[in-house]
Amino acid sequence: MAICRFRALISLSKCKFSSPFQSFRIRRFSSSQVPSLLENVGFIGLGNMGSRMANNLIKAGYRVSVYDVNSDVMRMFSQMGVTTKKTPYEVAEASDVVITMLPSSAHVIDVYTGPNGLLHGGKLLRPWLLIDSSTIDPQTSINLSATVANCIVKEKKGDWENPVKLDAPVSGSVIAAEAGTLTFMVGGSEEAFLSAKPLFLSMGKSAIYCGRAGSGSAAKICNNLAMAVSMLGVSEALALGQSLGVSASTLTKILNCSSGRCWSSDTYNPVPGVMEGVPSSRDYCGGFASKLMIKDLNLAAESAKEVGCKYPLTSQAQEMYTELCRVGHETKDFSCAFRHFYAGKDEPLDK
Ligand code: NAD
């Protein structure tokens, strides 16, 4: 159904990464085509990622209502003309779809099943679709999916009699969240995934169906395991290069057209001065915090233990990022491993 409306928007384009709400501006927006199944979207968890994802949904024309425990963030959204709610349950009561973007499994469980949580109304649920984009353990995703499937949709939307939950964590940094270029990896009902695709593509550049409930969460922790290890590998190589007299900017050019190329070398380079606009070039602020990397590696390690296999690099990376947090870098971007472990040197920006 085509819906035309003007709405107040939040522009995050000039946000400072340390405080993403400092420079919101209101601007008016044009019309958009929003499927009626997805018209009213609730968004819970308006942090570094969620605030930007919610903003992209508003820009795309969805009618969004939001909730976060942080009252400053709520005030900011409210001042921008976005509907704010007092509890997750109130969000659910106003929504066809609810998206959560929260720090960890415990937060997600609380928002779903805690007092005034999304499931506060018992078996009757207003939304037909619940999407959790947080990075959490696969088993929690599976459990919540089963709980939601036992409920009934209060106001039937389309053919959906029982609500569905999808685990849909994302790959991409805060920059990608703002640019709307995230990748979603989705587990749960394929039919629901296909129906929800316009929503994903309003916040991201791709959405990949991974299989049954929990498989999106599983894919995400595997991706982040690869990212954690490759960041350490690239940092080690670039620091060794510096010590051997090859600058990191020269070595980066070589890696990026050779077999060593990866995201950590060509998109998110850890050496201050080699690349503009990445955390390493702003003192490792405003990126993917080391403490979040530890959370993801712990999830990978627990999953590895559950399936009874050995994953030596997971353990090694776990130790190294734990050390980063222990010495006070828990809120710095995880690429600060370059400076901490290898005493790597900053380089002048090559313009
Ligand atoms: P964040 O800490 O910036 O934001 C989390 C938000 O959730 C905060 O605003 C917090 O107030 C809110 N919150 C916490 N408990 C709540 C509750 N009970 N009810 C409502 N709101 C609550 O975290 P983030 O960086 O936005 O990351 C969110 C998720 O996305 C994490 O699972 C993270 O692993 C994942 N992720 C992050 C990045 C990144 O680069 N930051 C990239 C990919 C995935």
Residues whose N, C-alpha, C, O or C-beta is under 5 A from the ligand:
A	BS01	NAD	G45 L46 G47 N48 M49 G50 Y67 D68 V69 N70 M101 L102 P103 S104 H107 D110 S133 S134 T135 V170 G172 S173 V174 G287 F288 L292
